[in-house]
Amino acid sequence: MKKILALLLCVILCCFPIAACANSSASAPIVEMEMADGGIVRIQLDPEAAPVTVENFIGLVNDGFYDGLIFHRVIEGFMVQGGDPTGQGNGGSGTKIEGEFAAGGHDNPISHNRGVISMARSGNDYNSASSQFFIVHEDSTFLDGEYAAFGKVTEGMDVVDAIAAVETGENDRPLTDVVIASIRVVE
């Protein structure tokens, strides 16, 4: 009887870590951004690192907020930025969220490496993020602790590279609009 209980205990202890791992990946939503030119970027969001930011982003995605918006600021070797309904870099969704990063008083372990998605904000107002986001084109760890990183591109960095390579003009705005056809939660 003791052997059976010991075996049962071993089975239980071995299964719980596996179940915990399965649940953690299931709780990390994946969004798919389709560009007007057909390019697809898949992004895995991290609600553990930035729960308010992920909730806000998913809410906007589910409302179709980003559909038809442009990447209004593109700096090759740094980042590509979108999510402004005015297309000028000074608009938002009308709702501001808290800044989930060290300078805003939050522990956010995501480093701003290539492919990371993060929220843009206004100047030194840590709680001014709304709808604008950026995807890091090349490692920019100097942003760590200052901006709310909330996920990472898992597929489609070639699409991000193509966006980063477009010709830009004043205020780093692409000369030809780079349009987000849609963003959808797919997992």
Residue frames as qw, qx, qy, qz and C-alpha x, y, z in Angstrom:
[[0.000, 0.887, 0.461, 0.000, 0.00, 0.00, 0.00],
 [0.312, -0.783, 0.109, 0.526, 2.88, 2.38, 0.82],
 [0.409, -0.105, 0.602, 0.678, 4.43, 1.68, -2.57],
 [0.193, 0.639, 0.656, 0.354, 1.16, 2.54, -4.32],
 [0.157, -0.935, -0.247, 0.198, 0.84, 5.79, -2.36],
 [0.408, -0.576, 0.333, 0.626, 4.46, 6.68, -3.09],
 [0.362, 0.185, 0.679, 0.611, 3.94, 5.97, -6.78],
 [0.061, 0.814, 0.556, 0.157, 0.73, 8.02, -6.81],
 [0.280, -0.866, -0.036, 0.412, 2.52, 10.90, -5.08],
 [0.417, -0.303, 0.503, 0.693, 5.33, 10.78, -7.67],
 [0.267, 0.476, 0.688, 0.479, 2.81, 10.81, -10.52],
 [0.074, -0.915, -0.393, 0.057, 0.98, 13.80, -9.01],
 [0.356, -0.755, 0.156, 0.529, 4.19, 15.75, -8.40],
 [0.410, -0.092, 0.608, 0.673, 5.43, 15.05, -11.91],
 [0.209, 0.601, 0.680, 0.365, 2.14, 16.04, -13.59],
 [0.112, -0.885, -0.325, 0.314, 1.59, 19.37, -11.86],
 [0.239, -0.572, 0.305, 0.723, 4.63, 21.10, -13.40],
 [0.219, 0.155, 0.753, 0.601, 3.57, 19.88, -16.85],
 [0.014, 0.754, 0.653, 0.078, 0.04, 21.14, -16.30],
 [0.201, -0.813, -0.108, 0.536, 1.38, 24.47, -15.07],
 [0.255, -0.302, 0.518, 0.759, 3.50, 24.83, -18.20],
 [0.144, 0.420, 0.781, 0.439, 0.55, 23.99, -20.42],
 [0.074, -0.846, -0.504, 0.156, -1.58, 26.59, -18.67],
 [0.256, -0.673, 0.090, 0.689, 1.04, 29.33, -18.92],
 [0.182, -0.065, 0.623, 0.758, 1.31, 29.01, -22.71],
 [0.022, 0.595, 0.766, 0.243, -2.46, 28.90, -23.02],
 [0.162, -0.851, -0.362, 0.344, -2.72, 32.19, -21.11],
 [0.252, -0.473, 0.307, 0.787, -0.30, 33.96, -23.46],
 [0.591, 0.676, 0.360, -0.253, -2.54, 35.29, -26.25],
 [0.441, -0.082, 0.539, 0.713, -1.31, 35.46, -29.83],
 [0.390, 0.757, 0.205, -0.482, -2.40, 38.18, -32.20],
 [0.594, 0.198, 0.546, 0.556, -2.00, 38.24, -35.93],
 [0.121, 0.738, -0.005, -0.664, -1.45, 41.53, -37.72],
 [0.626, 0.402, 0.555, 0.372, -2.23, 41.45, -41.42],
 [0.119, -0.470, 0.175, 0.857, -0.81, 44.25, -43.50],
 [0.576, 0.622, 0.114, -0.519, -2.64, 45.70, -46.51],
 [0.383, 0.600, -0.629, -0.313, 0.06, 44.19, -48.75],
 [0.910, -0.001, -0.361, -0.206, -0.68, 40.71, -47.33],
 [0.362, 0.381, -0.710, 0.467, 2.26, 40.46, -44.93],
 [0.749, -0.541, -0.319, -0.210, 1.50, 38.68, -41.64],
 [0.158, 0.467, -0.637, 0.593, 3.11, 39.33, -38.24],
 [0.734, -0.465, -0.483, -0.111, 2.27, 37.04, -35.31],
 [0.030, 0.553, -0.473, 0.685, 2.89, 38.39, -31.83],
 [0.613, -0.382, -0.676, 0.146, 2.73, 36.48, -28.56],
 [0.228, -0.751, 0.088, -0.613, 1.57, 38.78, -25.77],
 [0.492, 0.020, -0.721, 0.488, 2.80, 38.50, -22.17],
 [0.432, -0.716, -0.264, -0.480, 0.04, 39.25, -19.65],
 [0.759, -0.468, -0.285, 0.350, 2.31, 38.31, -16.74],
 [0.505, -0.002, -0.023, 0.863, 4.79, 41.09, -17.58],
 [0.087, 0.053, -0.026, -0.994, 2.19, 43.75, -18.41],
 [0.126, 0.420, 0.894, -0.089, -1.39, 42.68, -17.60],
 [0.202, 0.728, 0.313, -0.575, -3.03, 46.11, -17.96],
 [0.109, 0.547, -0.491, -0.669, -1.22, 46.78, -21.23],
 [0.027, 0.022, 0.949, 0.314, -2.18, 43.39, -22.70],
 [0.169, 0.565, 0.758, -0.279, -5.81, 43.81, -21.60],
 [0.184, 0.724, 0.030, -0.664, -5.93, 47.29, -23.18],
 [0.069, 0.395, -0.700, -0.591, -4.32, 46.08, -26.43],
 [0.078, 0.205, 0.965, 0.146, -6.63, 43.06, -26.74],
 [0.203, 0.656, 0.555, -0.469, -9.65, 45.26, -26.06],
 [0.202, 0.669, -0.232, -0.676, -8.62, 47.59, -28.88],
 [0.010, 0.192, -0.886, -0.422, -7.91, 44.63, -31.17],
 [0.142, 0.379, 0.910, -0.084, -11.32, 43.10, -30.44],
 [0.220, 0.741, 0.336, -0.539, -12.98, 46.46, -31.16],
 [0.651, 0.544, 0.366, 0.381, -11.24, 46.63, -34.57],
 [0.168, -0.923, -0.001, 0.347, -9.51, 49.85, -33.47],
 [0.378, -0.530, 0.526, 0.547, -6.27, 49.16, -35.38],
 [0.590, 0.390, 0.654, 0.268, -7.90, 48.06, -38.63],
 [0.394, 0.811, 0.290, 0.321, -6.92, 50.48, -41.41],
 [0.289, -0.927, 0.147, 0.189, -4.43, 52.48, -39.30],
 [0.671, 0.648, -0.274, 0.233, -0.88, 53.11, -40.49],
 [0.738, -0.323, -0.099, 0.584, 2.64, 52.84, -39.20],
 [0.130, 0.975, 0.133, 0.120, 3.18, 56.58, -38.87],
 [0.158, -0.871, 0.465, -0.015, 6.75, 56.54, -37.53],
 [0.980, 0.127, 0.010, 0.151, 9.46, 54.30, -38.93],
 [0.059, -0.864, 0.499, 0.015, 13.12, 54.42, -37.96],
 [0.898, 0.255, -0.355, 0.052, 15.19, 51.65, -39.51],
 [0.526, 0.275, -0.605, 0.531, 17.51, 50.05, -36.96],
 [0.144, -0.171, 0.525, -0.821, 15.30, 51.23, -34.10],
 [0.283, 0.324, 0.822, -0.373, 11.54, 50.63, -34.33],
 [0.140, -0.300, -0.592, -0.735, 8.28, 50.89, -36.31],
 [0.090, 0.238, 0.613, -0.748, 5.37, 52.65, -34.61],
 [0.241, -0.328, -0.629, -0.663, 1.63, 52.53, -35.27],
 [0.274, -0.475, -0.795, 0.258, -1.71, 52.70, -33.53],
 [0.002, 0.365, 0.198, -0.910, -2.50, 56.41, -33.86],
 [0.393, 0.619, 0.680, -0.017, -5.96, 57.02, -35.36],
 [0.177, 0.909, 0.004, -0.376, -4.85, 60.48, -36.57],
 [0.852, 0.383, 0.106, 0.342, -1.78, 59.04, -38.32],
 [0.203, 0.875, -0.177, 0.403, 0.29, 61.95, -37.00],
 [0.572, 0.127, -0.610, 0.533, 1.72, 60.52, -33.77],
 [0.072, -0.190, 0.419, -0.885, -0.36, 62.57, -31.37],
 [0.683, -0.204, -0.182, -0.678, -3.60, 60.56, -31.16],
 [0.045, -0.152, 0.944, -0.289, -4.88, 57.69, -29.11],
 [0.246, -0.353, -0.879, -0.205, -7.94, 55.69, -28.16],
 [0.372, -0.634, -0.122, -0.667, -9.21, 58.19, -25.60],
 [0.834, -0.546, -0.042, -0.070, -8.19, 55.97, -22.69],
 [0.236, 0.702, -0.607, 0.288, -4.82, 56.17, -20.95],
 [0.923, -0.271, -0.273, 0.015, -3.30, 53.29, -19.03],
 [0.523, -0.788, 0.311, 0.093, -0.65, 53.02, -16.34],
 [0.466, 0.685, -0.560, -0.005, 2.94, 52.53, -17.42],
 [0.949, -0.290, 0.118, -0.043, 3.97, 48.98, -16.58],
 [0.709, 0.448, -0.294, 0.457, 7.74, 49.46, -16.41],
 [0.621, -0.237, -0.432, 0.609, 10.34, 50.18, -13.71],
 [0.127, 0.137, -0.081, 0.979, 10.19, 54.00, -13.94],
 [0.495, -0.368, -0.272, -0.739, 6.41, 53.72, -13.49],
 [0.462, -0.390, 0.584, -0.542, 6.83, 51.51, -10.43],
 [0.945, 0.088, 0.118, -0.292, 6.29, 48.10, -12.07],
 [0.437, -0.412, 0.757, 0.256, 8.56, 45.12, -12.52],
 [0.798, 0.539, 0.025, -0.267, 8.57, 44.28, -16.24],
 [0.673, -0.400, 0.541, 0.305, 11.19, 41.67, -17.14],
 [0.734, 0.533, 0.356, 0.225, 10.91, 42.03, -20.94],
 [0.357, -0.499, 0.279, 0.739, 13.96, 43.62, -22.56],
 [0.498, 0.760, 0.059, -0.414, 13.53, 45.73, -25.70],
 [0.402, -0.279, 0.746, 0.452, 15.26, 43.31, -28.03],
 [0.230, 0.158, -0.625, -0.729, 14.53, 42.79, -31.72],
 [0.359, -0.255, -0.821, -0.364, 10.87, 41.85, -32.23],
 [0.144, -0.388, -0.713, 0.565, 9.54, 43.05, -28.88],
 [0.097, -0.667, -0.449, -0.587, 6.26, 45.00, -28.92],
 [0.308, -0.299, -0.477, 0.767, 5.96, 47.89, -26.50],
 [0.045, 0.868, 0.494, -0.005, 3.58, 50.77, -25.81],
 [0.316, 0.404, 0.009, 0.858, 4.46, 54.30, -26.87],
 [0.293, -0.750, -0.495, 0.327, 3.72, 57.16, -24.48],
 [0.186, 0.902, 0.101, 0.376, 3.87, 60.96, -24.34],
 [0.126, 0.759, -0.382, 0.512, 7.15, 62.44, -23.10],
 [0.140, 0.279, -0.782, 0.540, 7.73, 62.03, -19.39],
 [0.674, -0.163, 0.203, -0.691, 4.12, 61.12, -18.55],
 [0.075, -0.228, 0.970, -0.019, 4.52, 57.49, -17.50],
 [0.344, 0.353, 0.822, -0.287, 0.77, 56.91, -17.52],
 [0.354, 0.559, -0.092, -0.744, 0.00, 58.30, -20.97],
 [0.058, -0.090, 0.909, 0.404, 0.03, 55.11, -23.07],
 [0.609, 0.292, 0.222, -0.703, -3.19, 54.59, -24.99],
 [0.884, 0.365, 0.245, -0.158, -3.19, 52.83, -28.35],
 [0.472, 0.774, -0.421, -0.025, 0.15, 53.58, -29.97],
 [0.886, -0.312, 0.314, 0.135, 2.62, 50.70, -29.98],
 [0.330, 0.764, -0.522, -0.185, 5.99, 50.02, -31.50],
 [0.991, -0.006, 0.064, 0.114, 7.87, 46.93, -32.59],
 [0.354, -0.760, 0.441, 0.319, 11.61, 47.00, -31.93],
 [0.761, 0.608, -0.209, -0.085, 13.55, 46.59, -35.18],
 [0.632, 0.353, -0.547, 0.420, 17.00, 46.22, -33.62],
 [0.599, -0.427, -0.539, 0.411, 17.92, 45.70, -29.96],
 [0.005, -0.660, 0.025, -0.751, 17.15, 48.90, -28.04],
 [0.611, -0.378, -0.632, 0.292, 17.75, 47.93, -24.43],
 [0.161, 0.075, -0.248, 0.952, 18.17, 51.59, -23.45],
 [0.465, -0.346, -0.285, -0.764, 14.33, 51.62, -23.45],
 [0.586, -0.268, -0.753, 0.134, 14.17, 48.98, -20.70],
 [0.314, -0.413, -0.569, 0.638, 12.45, 50.27, -17.59],
 [0.050, 0.286, 0.001, -0.957, 11.03, 53.28, -19.48],
 [0.551, 0.132, -0.365, -0.739, 8.40, 51.70, -21.77],
 [0.717, -0.069, 0.562, -0.405, 5.88, 48.88, -21.24],
 [0.273, 0.283, -0.847, -0.358, 7.06, 45.92, -23.31],
 [0.676, -0.012, 0.456, -0.580, 4.23, 43.40, -23.55],
 [0.908, 0.235, 0.334, -0.094, 5.09, 40.71, -26.08],
 [0.251, -0.515, 0.648, 0.502, 7.28, 39.54, -28.93],
 [0.673, 0.471, -0.318, -0.474, 6.99, 38.79, -32.62],
 [0.707, -0.204, 0.678, -0.005, 7.07, 35.02, -33.14],
 [0.583, 0.304, 0.625, 0.420, 6.59, 35.04, -36.93],
 [0.316, 0.850, 0.360, 0.219, 6.90, 37.74, -39.56],
 [0.396, -0.703, 0.099, 0.583, 10.03, 39.69, -38.64],
 [0.414, 0.125, 0.543, 0.720, 10.67, 39.81, -42.39],
 [0.025, 0.794, 0.514, 0.324, 7.50, 41.92, -42.62],
 [0.379, -0.872, -0.100, 0.294, 8.77, 44.20, -39.84],
 [0.534, -0.296, 0.371, 0.700, 12.10, 44.45, -41.69],
 [0.289, 0.465, 0.572, 0.611, 10.25, 45.49, -44.86],
 [0.159, -0.919, -0.352, -0.072, 8.32, 48.16, -42.94],
 [0.510, -0.709, 0.085, 0.480, 11.56, 49.43, -41.38],
 [0.515, -0.078, 0.477, 0.708, 13.13, 49.73, -44.85],
 [0.293, 0.786, 0.499, 0.217, 10.48, 52.02, -46.39],
 [0.326, 0.322, 0.010, 0.889, 11.48, 55.51, -47.45],
 [0.264, -0.737, -0.536, 0.316, 10.50, 58.12, -44.88],
 [0.208, 0.678, 0.110, 0.697, 10.17, 61.88, -44.80],
 [0.131, -0.526, 0.305, -0.783, 9.50, 64.49, -42.15],
 [0.606, -0.379, 0.425, -0.556, 8.99, 63.12, -38.61],
 [0.164, -0.245, 0.955, 0.046, 10.07, 59.65, -39.81],
 [0.683, 0.356, 0.406, -0.492, 6.70, 59.17, -41.53],
 [0.539, 0.096, 0.734, 0.401, 6.68, 56.77, -44.48],
 [0.138, 0.282, -0.328, -0.891, 6.26, 58.54, -47.83],
 [0.546, -0.103, -0.636, -0.536, 3.80, 55.81, -48.81],
 [0.656, -0.392, 0.293, -0.575, 1.30, 54.68, -46.17],
 [0.289, 0.148, -0.942, 0.089, 2.09, 51.33, -44.53],
 [0.617, -0.266, -0.039, -0.739, -1.42, 50.14, -43.64],
 [0.183, -0.055, 0.929, -0.316, -2.49, 47.61, -41.02],
 [0.432, -0.198, -0.639, -0.605, -5.42, 45.79, -42.64],
 [0.747, -0.511, -0.177, -0.385, -6.37, 44.10, -39.37],
 [0.088, 0.366, -0.829, 0.413, -5.17, 42.74, -36.07],
 [0.805, -0.275, -0.268, -0.452, -6.97, 39.73, -34.60],
 [0.461, -0.444, 0.719, -0.272, -6.55, 37.53, -31.54],
 [0.697, 0.265, -0.575, -0.336, -5.92, 34.07, -32.99],
 [0.682, -0.097, -0.699, 0.193, -5.01, 32.04, -29.89]]
